[in-house]
């Protein structure tokens, strides 16, 4: 993990960032969150800050790993900024993502948090086999692979589902 | 140039901390009576003992101001730490006195240009496994010998783009990796993904975890309990999650929620059980956890006050003990960090990473009293 050794005067840091920013070339890039990091400091200070890093990603641009800064217990830490750029193709490897088939028929809202198992005797889209066991026809979806321009078949795995009861 | 990401970190982090101080995501079963819930809540609030620092060891030549998860130790009393200072990047293996025994550096493999090296785990025998992200979409795991020597690079073969965030190695050789899979819509929230991989990186089985769709939807809707105010792709429930091996041969994967959600996953990819560990108050989040034999210690940290609570449960989630900080006049006597590094039993003993006022790395040995 890349880190900064020490605090530098602000004006020097800004100058360095400008030079670095102008000198770097556009590439497929992105920013990833790697969770939070506890920090310590003088006088028993204890806190946390988020850790974000420049990654290979789906945006054509330049990732400045010192794009912004914050302070945690008196210590400066940096988080990246991405600046849009040109000339690195379509960064298309991200286009190979799978299309997701939801395993439940609930909506996207957070409020719809009732587990399917609790919905006794009501199972939309399912063929009821018994009171507690339902069958859903397998769903097949063709997904375009943008890299090699082929289609891939994705089939849902689970065919039977316990829908409630004991 | 268009600045795609501009942020005011301090404010956003404060907002995030405020936001997570909301209600729990996992409601109690409806069959529980109010009286039972009240008794349960009272039990959560009553600690069995206080966490007291009994020894401080200052490492020579090791410095730290921030500690990067995960925090590890091994049966030989060694610690593994990735810090932000000291001039030497990589995972530092230190003995109990703080003397460096080995250094695990992703840059020791010259064949790949590395963006980031992050999560790691230490297997029996001392080999270290590390998630490595070269400047390409393919994700890797590097394997090092116990002395820090680079051993091999393993390419995760999922067939679709994803970002592993945590890793465990089964004694049988299979790997469990969990992270986030890209949506076909690049701007959309990513999908939690967990898989069992062979030692060569080939995907053996995708593991479906019960709460993953809900966690995805929470992030997609911007729910502040898991979403980042600055990064649309972040899902704190996944990013701050952890996984460790249990003595029963299963991997124990934790989602960063309140209550903390645990899954016991077998080497074959079966979800053996799911359970939650409740800190009892909504503002706490599971900061770190360690499995020792048939016990799990979870450190919960209250995001505003930085109060800490240690819960000990068995491998089925049954609560065995609760410890809090000893306070005098409302202030913690021994301020602990969230860098909970090590847990052992018989007797119950914890080690935290800390630093002195000169930023020298310290091991804080803590016991319940």
Boltz contact constraints between the chains, C-beta under 6 A:
constraints:
  - contact:
      token1: [A, 1]
      token2: [B, 68]
      max_distance: 6.0
  - contact:
      token1: [A, 1]
      token2: [B, 116]
      max_distance: 6.0
  - contact:
      token1: [A, 3]
      token2: [B, 84]
      max_distance: 6.0
  - contact:
      token1: [A, 33]
      token2: [B, 231]
      max_distance: 6.0
  - contact:
      token1: [A, 33]
      token2: [B, 234]
      max_distance: 6.0
  - contact:
      token1: [A, 33]
      token2: [B, 239]
      max_distance: 6.0
  - contact:
      token1: [A, 34]
      token2: [B, 118]
      max_distance: 6.0
  - contact:
      token1: [A, 35]
      token2: [B, 69]
      max_distance: 6.0
  - contact:
      token1: [A, 35]
      token2: [B, 239]
      max_distance: 6.0
  - contact:
      token1: [A, 35]
      token2: [B, 240]
      max_distance: 6.0
  - contact:
      token1: [A, 36]
      token2: [B, 240]
      max_distance: 6.0
  - contact:
      token1: [A, 37]
      token2: [B, 66]
      max_distance: 6.0
  - contact:
      token1: [A, 37]
      token2: [B, 68]
      max_distance: 6.0
  - contact:
      token1: [A, 38]
      token2: [B, 67]
      max_distance: 6.0
  - contact:
      token1: [A, 38]
      token2: [B, 337]
      max_distance: 6.0
  - contact:
      token1: [A, 38]
      token2: [B, 338]
      max_distance: 6.0
  - contact:
      token1: [A, 38]
      token2: [B, 339]
      max_distance: 6.0
  - contact:
      token1: [A, 39]
      token2: [B, 65]
      max_distance: 6.0
  - contact:
      token1: [A, 39]
      token2: [B, 66]
      max_distance: 6.0
  - contact:
      token1: [A, 40]
      token2: [B, 337]
      max_distance: 6.0
  - contact:
      token1: [A, 40]
      token2: [B, 354]
      max_distance: 6.0
  - contact:
      token1: [A, 40]
      token2: [B, 355]
      max_distance: 6.0
  - contact:
      token1: [A, 42]
      token2: [B, 357]
      max_distance: 6.0
  - contact:
      token1: [A, 44]
      token2: [B, 335]
      max_distance: 6.0
  - contact:
      token1: [A, 46]
      token2: [B, 306]
      max_distance: 6.0
  - contact:
      token1: [A, 46]
      token2: [B, 335]
      max_distance: 6.0
  - contact:
      token1: [A, 46]
      token2: [B, 337]
      max_distance: 6.0
  - contact:
      token1: [A, 48]
      token2: [B, 338]
      max_distance: 6.0
  - contact:
      token1: [A, 53]
      token2: [B, 116]
      max_distance: 6.0
  - contact:
      token1: [A, 55]
      token2: [B, 115]
      max_distance: 6.0
  - contact:
      token1: [A, 55]
      token2: [B, 133]
      max_distance: 6.0
  - contact:
      token1: [A, 56]
      token2: [B, 115]
      max_distance: 6.0
  - contact:
      token1: [A, 56]
      token2: [B, 135]
      max_distance: 6.0
  - contact:
      token1: [A, 56]
      token2: [B, 136]
      max_distance: 6.0
  - contact:
      token1: [A, 58]
      token2: [B, 186]
      max_distance: 6.0
  - contact:
      token1: [A, 68]
      token2: [B, 7]
      max_distance: 6.0
  - contact:
      token1: [A, 68]
      token2: [B, 9]
      max_distance: 6.0
  - contact:
      token1: [A, 70]
      token2: [B, 9]
      max_distance: 6.0
  - contact:
      token1: [A, 70]
      token2: [B, 10]
      max_distance: 6.0
  - contact:
      token1: [A, 75]
      token2: [B, 65]
      max_distance: 6.0
  - contact:
      token1: [A, 81]
      token2: [B, 5]
      max_distance: 6.0
  - contact:
      token1: [A, 82]
      token2: [B, 4]
      max_distance: 6.0
  - contact:
      token1: [A, 82]
      token2: [B, 5]
      max_distance: 6.0
  - contact:
      token1: [A, 83]
      token2: [B, 1]
      max_distance: 6.0
  - contact:
      token1: [A, 84]
      token2: [B, 2]
      max_distance: 6.0
  - contact:
      token1: [A, 84]
      token2: [B, 4]
      max_distance: 6.0
  - contact:
      token1: [A, 93]
      token2: [B, 137]
      max_distance: 6.0
  - contact:
      token1: [A, 94]
      token2: [B, 161]
      max_distance: 6.0
  - contact:
      token1: [A, 94]
      token2: [B, 182]
      max_distance: 6.0
  - contact:
      token1: [A, 94]
      token2: [B, 186]
      max_distance: 6.0
  - contact:
      token1: [A, 96]
      token2: [B, 160]
      max_distance: 6.0
  - contact:
      token1: [A, 96]
      token2: [B, 161]
      max_distance: 6.0
  - contact:
      token1: [A, 97]
      token2: [B, 160]
      max_distance: 6.0
  - contact:
      token1: [A, 97]
      token2: [B, 161]
      max_distance: 6.0
  - contact:
      token1: [A, 97]
      token2: [B, 182]
      max_distance: 6.0
  - contact:
      token1: [A, 97]
      token2: [B, 183]
      max_distance: 6.0
  - contact:
      token1: [A, 97]
      token2: [B, 184]
      max_distance: 6.0
  - contact:
      token1: [A, 98]
      token2: [B, 160]
      max_distance: 6.0
  - contact:
      token1: [A, 99]
      token2: [B, 184]
      max_distance: 6.0
  - contact:
      token1: [A, 100]
      token2: [B, 191]
      max_distance: 6.0
  - contact:
      token1: [A, 108]
      token2: [B, 217]
      max_distance: 6.0
  - contact:
      token1: [A, 110]
      token2: [B, 217]
      max_distance: 6.0
  - contact:
      token1: [A, 110]
      token2: [B, 218]
      max_distance: 6.0
  - contact:
      token1: [A, 110]
      token2: [B, 221]
      max_distance: 6.0
  - contact:
      token1: [A, 110]
      token2: [B, 223]
      max_distance: 6.0
  - contact:
      token1: [A, 113]
      token2: [B, 214]
      max_distance: 6.0
